[in-house]
Structure formats: C-alpha cells, structure tokens
Amino acid sequence: MKKLILTLAILSAFVAGAVFADVQLNNAHKGKKKGDEIVNCAYCHTKAGVPKAGKDYAKHKANPSCKGQGCH
C-alpha cells in the first residue's frame, strides 16, 4: 500500500509539472546556460527573480540575470 501511495505521489508531481509548464518558454531556453548553471524554471524563478504569476515575460528581459551569452 505504501508503494502505491508513493508511486501515485511521484506520478502526480510529474503530471502537475507537465500541466503548469510553459512548453514554448522551456523550448526557447533548452540547452542554455548562465555561467555554469543551466537555465530552467528553477533558475528563472529563484536566481533571476521572475515571479511565477503571470505570463508577461517581456518586462523581465532587462533583468541582468536574463542577459548575457545565449540569453535575451
């Protein structure tokens, strides 16, 4: 029973990530790095300070963390 609950919890985490992910934005940043760090959802929402609410990404292009080699 514990294995079933654990499996369902892990599966729901993957499904939730797939549902809420911005595929177009992820594809635009695929394979890009800022220094030694991979640019992904966690990088943008923690290090770059881009809030999770809203889809107005254009205003964040001036963010210093979003500029540099391979960036905007």
PECOR-V176594 format. One record per backbone hydrogen bond with DSSP energy under -0.5 kcal/mol. CO is the residue of the C=O (numbers start at 1). NH is the residue of the N-H. E is the energy in kcal/mol with one decimal. If there is no record, write none. Layout:
CO|NH|E + CO|NH|E
This chain:
1|5|-2.2 + 2|6|-2.5 + 3|7|-2.6 + 4|8|-2.5 + 5|9|-2.3 + 6|10|-2.4 + 7|11|-2.6 + 8|12|-2.4 + 9|13|-1.6 + 10|14|-1.8 + 11|15|-2.4 + 12|16|-2.5 + 13|17|-2.0 + 14|18|-2.1 + 15|19|-2.2 + 16|20|-2.2 + 17|21|-1.1 + 21|23|-1.0 + 22|26|-2.6 + 23|27|-2.6 + 24|28|-1.6 + 25|29|-1.2 + 26|30|-0.5 + 27|30|-0.6 + 29|32|-1.9 + 32|39|-2.4 + 33|35|-0.6 + 34|36|-0.5 + 34|37|-1.7 + 37|34|-2.7 + 38|40|-0.8 + 40|44|-2.3 + 41|45|-2.4 + 42|46|-1.3 + 42|47|-0.6 + 43|47|-0.8 + 43|48|-2.1 + 44|50|-2.5 + 49|51|-0.5 + 55|57|-1.7 + 57|60|-1.6 + 58|61|-1.3 + 60|63|-1.6 + 63|66|-2.0 + 64|67|-1.1 + 66|72|-1.3 + 68|71|-2.4
